[in-house]
Amino acid sequence: MHTFFFYDVGQCRVSKVHRYLSRRLFWIQRSVFEGELSPFQRRLIVEDLSRFLDPRKDALLMISTEAPYAWKRTVLGQDLAPRSLVE
């Protein structure tokens, strides 16, 4: 499934969340990642991140779709997203 992760976490955890997600997904924008994940991979990411997030202060939003082509991507300003794994 095509999956988006959005996060808003405390400053002391930003680099940890960013580093974790960047090993598994494409970095799209400051606190946004996207990529193709199986249901098992999504569950694993949520379990891993929940270990170091503070539910009273942090937020993690995951949106998944079975049809990645259903999204139209429009960028205004600088495009931070890579186009492929190999650059």
C-alpha positions in Angstrom: 0.0 0.0 0.0 1.1 3.5 -0.7 1.6 5.1 2.7 2.2 8.6 4.0 3.6 9.4 7.4 3.2 12.9 9.0 4.7 13.6 12.4 4.8 16.4 14.9 7.0 15.5 17.8 9.0 17.1 20.5 12.3 18.7 19.4 14.4 16.1 21.3 12.8 13.3 19.2 12.6 14.9 15.8 16.0 13.6 14.6 15.3 10.1 15.9 11.9 9.9 14.1 13.3 11.4 10.9 16.3 9.1 10.8 14.1 6.0 11.4 11.6 6.9 8.7 14.3 7.9 6.2 15.7 4.4 6.3 12.3 3.0 5.1 10.5 5.7 3.1 11.1 8.7 0.9 11.4 12.0 2.6 8.9 14.4 1.0 8.8 17.5 3.1 10.0 18.6 6.6 7.9 16.1 8.6 6.4 14.0 5.8 7.5 10.6 4.3 5.9 8.4 1.7 6.4 5.0 0.1 5.2 1.5 -0.6 4.7 -0.7 2.5 3.2 -4.0 3.2 0.6 -4.3 6.0 3.4 -6.0 8.1 5.9 -3.2 7.4 3.3 -0.5 8.4 2.5 -2.3 11.6 6.2 -2.7 12.4 6.9 1.0 11.9 4.0 2.0 14.1 5.2 -0.4 16.8 8.8 0.8 16.6 7.9 4.5 16.7 5.4 4.1 19.5 8.3 2.9 21.7 10.0 6.4 21.7 7.1 8.7 21.1 5.4 10.5 24.0 1.6 10.1 23.4 0.9 13.2 25.5 3.1 15.5 23.4 3.7 13.8 20.0 1.5 13.1 17.0 2.0 10.6 14.2 -0.5 10.4 11.3 -0.4 7.5 8.8 -2.5 7.5 5.7 -2.6 4.5 3.3 -4.1 3.9 0.0 -4.2 0.9 -2.3 -4.1 3.1 -5.4 -1.0 5.4 -5.4 -2.1 6.7 -8.8 -5.3 8.1 -7.2 -3.2 11.0 -5.8 -2.1 13.9 -7.8 1.0 15.5 -6.5 1.4 19.3 -7.0 4.4 21.1 -5.6 4.5 24.8 -5.0 8.0 26.0 -4.2 11.0 23.8 -3.6 10.5 20.1 -4.3 12.3 18.2 -1.6 11.2 14.7 -2.7 13.7 12.4 -4.5 12.6 10.9 -7.8 14.3 7.6 -7.3 16.4 5.6 -4.9 19.4 6.1 -7.1 20.5 9.7 -7.7 
